[in-house]
């Protein structure tokens, strides 16, 4: 299949195909997901264009997604007697080619030698992309079957991949990815922290916070944001955790990378090791932090200050986990989705554990004790 082709099908071609294939029979017998009829047909025609021949649709299966506005479907079909499948990613809004961050970042990561799903084609007007099917086995799912040693080995593989990401993807390619124009600056950190205040504190908890405490909370958020934003930046995936790493054969592939931007090196490491979906014991987490430092020091011939690195890791974890709680609360308050509420207790525990460690975070700790 040719990579990243615009596979737009004109309306006249669709109308002729609808009549020829008797659309209603097609919908009733072939499509099992919630893709609209026009889009379903365009997908079928697009795949036929890619294969340069007819295909037989077997089924369309809606896949579970994470907390995003995108929808995913597995489209199974036969061509030339062989069974194949690909993933349809449906977006909320139309787009024009590489103006879509997913396409832009995918190309950059691929040029950096990182395993990401291939993009077979897209239709910006119909708001969908056709992606390589990487299967169903996320790192989270694989971990549920592993014992201690094999679990550690898989995490070391994920950490090694993160080092590769930070080393290789931090070098701009031509054309330069949009990720290099974005960063975790004070404004971005503050937006995420205030999202937590709005949707978790004031929304889910319906906390009645005094004006003085709101001012103090904002000041504490600002101090944390300023400290994190002043650190050197590398390429950050932004959602580097167990649900966005796919086990494909003997390697890990990254998905959900469209929000990549520049940030401190601890950002993605905190996402992985203080993951809301998989809770690690302290000894394993400590060992993996050391493993990361050794790999980075080996590559750059540096001698990382462990104490300062761990402090930044913990501070970054506080911000990242607070942001995650805000997202989970928004799913409930903004979308009526209860599913992610189950992940708040462990994520909140991460935050409180780290707030206990550092005198600089005492103001934030006092607020959490009072209101949460």
Buried (B, 14 or more C-beta within 10 A) or exposed (E): BEEBBEBBBEEEEBEEBBEEEEBEEBBEEBBBBEBEBBBBBBBBBBBBBBBEEEBEBBBBEBEEBBBBEBBBBBBBBEBEEEEBBBBBBBBEEEBEEBEBBBBBBBBBBBBBEBBBBBBBBBBBBBBBBBBBBBBEEBBBBBBEEEEEEEBBEBBBBBBBBBBBBBBBBBEEBEEEBBBBEBBBBBEBBBEBBBBBBBBBBBBBEEBEBEEEBBEBBBEBBBBBBEBBBEBEBBBBBBBBBBBBBBBBEEEBBBBBBBBBBBBBBBBBBBBBBBBBBBEBEEEBBEBBBBBBBEBBEEEEEEEBEEEEBBBBBBBBBBBBBBBBBBBBBBBBBEEEEEEBEEBBEBBBEBBBBBBEBBEEBEBBBBBBEEBE
